[in-house]
Amino acid sequence: MGGGAGLRGLRGLWALWALCALSAAEGPNGKQKALLRHREVVDLYNGMCLQGPAGVPGRDGSPGANGIPGTPGIPGRDGFKGEKGECLRESFEESWTPNYKQCAWSALNYGIDLGKIAECTFTKMRSNSALRVLFSGSLRLKCKSACCQRWYFTFNGAECSGPLPIEAIIYLDQGSPELNSTINIHRTSSVEGLCEGVGAGLVDVAIWVGTCADYPKGDASTGWNSVSRIIIEELPK
């Protein structure tokens, strides 16, 4: 018998002896009291028992079922009013179709000093576009004293105002007094520019020759012995 079992046996004999002693001391009428004392002794005996080793830990139980869904929460309040946004407009422009025209002359040989030299009628498709115009041809000015001539474009009879006239000038100081003659040089030159603000439809584009401000006119010549041309092109703005 091990030490633990022997100790428990001694404790049991001691409890029995104590019970018998109490019964003998209290007589036949003390039997009920003896039983109460016995219980107290047994409880005391059990309290003095040694604790055994811990048992094997149990396994985790099965997961429980989902609970009942909760009730909907209280609706939130409206947020602060935001700042006013910018309005963006998308512009969908149609594809641009080239629109141009050329009028050409083999030999104008136009010797006027004031007036219209040549014209070319053009059909402008859009009102918000610009016109590019070009005159290319031989220009000449001669005089014995200082003179100036001006070549310029008109659109339906009026010079361009969007933004400024389209022009070119030739200024000649004087001829050659020693040889009693004047300089007579013909050079191919150009008059070119862009004009805005011309409405859609038929446009009469013309090249003119005139005088310069504060200078006398000379002997002008346009398109001598060579090809002259006016080119007109409509361009997007």
C-alpha positions in Angstrom: 0.0 0.0 0.0 1.4 3.3 -0.9 1.9 6.2 1.4 -1.2 8.0 0.2 -3.5 5.1 0.7 -2.2 4.4 4.2 -2.8 8.0 5.2 -6.3 7.8 3.9 -6.9 4.7 6.0 -5.7 6.3 9.2 -7.9 9.3 8.5 -10.9 6.9 8.1 -10.2 5.1 11.4 -9.8 8.4 13.1 -13.2 9.6 11.8 -14.9 6.4 13.0 -13.3 6.6 16.4 -14.5 10.2 16.7 -18.0 9.2 15.8 -18.1 6.4 18.3 -16.8 8.7 21.0 -19.4 11.2 20.4 -22.2 8.6 20.4 -21.0 7.2 23.7 -20.7 10.6 25.3 -24.2 11.8 24.3 -26.2 8.6 24.9 -29.1 7.1 23.0 -30.7 10.5 22.6 -27.6 11.9 20.9 -27.7 9.6 17.9 -29.1 12.4 15.7 -26.4 14.7 16.8 -23.8 12.1 16.2 -24.9 11.8 12.6 -24.4 15.5 12.1 -21.0 15.3 13.7 -20.2 12.4 11.3 -21.1 14.5 8.3 -18.8 17.3 9.5 -16.0 14.9 10.1 -16.5 13.4 6.6 -16.5 16.8 5.0 -13.3 17.6 6.9 -11.8 14.3 5.8 -12.7 15.0 2.2 -11.2 18.5 2.3 -7.9 17.0 3.4 -7.8 14.7 0.3 -5.0 15.3 -2.2 -5.9 16.7 -5.7 -5.4 14.2 -8.5 -3.7 15.0 -11.9 -5.4 17.2 -14.5 -7.5 15.4 -17.1 -6.9 15.6 -20.9 -8.2 18.9 -22.4 -11.4 18.5 -24.3 -11.8 19.3 -28.0 -13.2 22.5 -29.4 -16.9 22.3 -30.0 -18.6 22.7 -33.4 -19.1 26.3 -34.7 -22.4 27.8 -33.8 -25.0 28.9 -36.3 -25.2 32.5 -37.5 -27.2 34.8 -35.3 -30.4 36.6 -36.2 -29.7 39.6 -38.4 -29.7 42.9 -36.6 -32.3 45.6 -37.2 -31.4 48.4 -39.7 -29.6 51.4 -38.3 -30.8 55.0 -38.1 -30.5 56.8 -41.5 -27.6 59.2 -41.6 -27.9 63.0 -42.0 -27.3 64.9 -45.3 -23.7 66.1 -45.7 -22.6 69.7 -46.2 -23.4 71.3 -49.5 -20.4 71.3 -51.9 -19.0 74.1 -53.9 -20.5 74.9 -57.3 -18.6 73.1 -60.0 -17.5 74.4 -63.4 -19.6 73.6 -66.5 -17.5 71.9 -69.1 -18.8 71.9 -72.7 -17.5 69.4 -75.2 -17.3 70.6 -78.7 -17.5 68.1 -81.4 -16.1 69.6 -84.6 -16.7 68.0 -87.9 -13.6 67.0 -89.8 -12.1 69.7 -91.9 -12.4 69.4 -95.7 -9.8 71.3 -97.7 -11.2 74.2 -99.7 -9.0 76.1 -102.0 -8.9 77.6 -105.5 -6.3 79.0 -108.0 -6.8 81.5 -110.8 -3.8 81.9 -113.2 -2.9 84.0 -116.2 -0.1 83.3 -118.6 0.8 86.9 -119.3 -1.3 89.7 -117.8 1.0 92.5 -119.1 -1.2 95.0 -117.3 0.2 98.5 -117.3 -2.4 100.4 -115.3 -1.2 102.5 -112.4 -4.5 102.7 -110.5 -7.4 100.2 -110.3 -8.3 96.5 -110.3 -5.7 94.1 -112.0 -7.3 90.7 -111.7 -10.0 88.9 -109.7 -10.9 85.3 -108.6 -14.4 84.3 -107.2 -14.3 81.8 -104.3 -17.0 80.0 -102.4 -16.4 80.2 -98.6 -17.9 77.3 -96.7 -17.9 78.6 -93.2 -18.4 81.9 -91.5 -15.9 81.3 -88.7 -13.0 80.4 -90.9 -10.1 82.6 -92.3 -9.0 83.1 -95.9 -5.4 82.8 -96.9 -4.7 84.7 -100.2 -1.6 84.9 -102.4 -0.8 86.9 -105.5 2.4 85.9 -107.3 3.6 87.7 -110.4 6.0 90.2 -112.0 5.8 93.7 -110.5 7.6 96.8 -111.8 7.8 100.5 -111.0 9.7 103.3 -112.7 9.9 107.0 -112.3 12.4 110.0 -112.8 11.8 111.2 -109.3 10.7 109.5 -106.0 7.5 107.5 -106.4 5.6 104.6 -104.7 3.0 102.1 -105.7 0.9 99.8 -103.6 -0.6 96.4 -104.6 -3.4 95.1 -102.3 -6.3 92.6 -102.0 -10.0 93.3 -101.6 -12.8 91.0 -100.5 -16.1 91.9 -102.1 -14.7 95.3 -102.9 -13.4 96.1 -99.4 -9.9 95.7 -98.0 -9.4 93.3 -95.2 -10.0 94.6 -91.7 -9.5 91.4 -89.8 -7.0 92.3 -88.6 -5.3 94.6 -91.2 -5.1 95.1 -95.0 -3.1 92.6 -97.1 -0.6 94.6 -99.2 2.9 95.1 -100.7 4.6 98.2 -101.9 7.5 99.2 -104.2 9.3 102.5 -103.6 11.7 104.0 -106.1 13.9 107.0 -105.2 14.9 108.3 -108.6 16.3 107.2 -112.0 19.6 107.9 -113.6 20.0 111.6 -114.5 23.4 111.0 -116.1 21.9 108.6 -118.7 18.7 110.5 -119.0 16.8 107.3 -118.3 14.9 105.5 -115.5 15.4 102.2 -113.8 13.1 99.5 -115.4 13.3 96.3 -113.4 10.6 93.6 -113.5 10.7 91.2 -110.6 8.4 88.3 -109.6 7.0 89.3 -106.2 4.2 88.2 -103.9 1.4 89.7 -101.9 0.2 87.4 -99.2 -1.8 87.3 -96.0 -4.7 85.9 -93.8 -8.0 87.7 -93.5 -10.7 86.9 -90.9 -14.3 88.1 -90.6 -15.3 87.3 -94.2 -18.8 85.7 -94.3 -19.7 82.4 -95.9 -20.8 82.3 -99.5 -19.4 83.7 -102.8 -16.4 86.1 -102.2 -14.9 88.2 -105.0 -11.2 88.3 -104.2 -9.3 90.8 -106.3 -5.8 92.3 -106.5 -5.5 96.1 -107.1 -2.7 98.7 -107.6 -2.8 102.1 -106.1 -0.7 104.9 -104.6 1.2 105.1 -101.3 0.2 107.8 -98.8 2.1 111.1 -99.3 4.0 109.9 -102.4 3.3 110.4 -106.1 2.5 107.5 -108.3 4.9 106.2 -110.9 4.7 104.0 -113.9 3.5 100.6 -112.7 3.4 97.2 -114.5 2.0 93.9 -113.4 2.4 90.4 -114.9 4.9 91.3 -117.6 6.0 88.3 -119.8 5.3 85.7 -117.1 2.6 83.7 -115.3 0.6 85.4 -112.6 -1.7 83.6 -110.2 -4.1 84.2 -107.2 -4.4 81.3 -104.7 -7.2 81.3 -102.2 -7.5 78.8 -99.3 -10.1 78.5 -96.5 -8.5 77.7 -93.1 -9.9 76.8 -89.7 -9.5 79.4 -86.9 
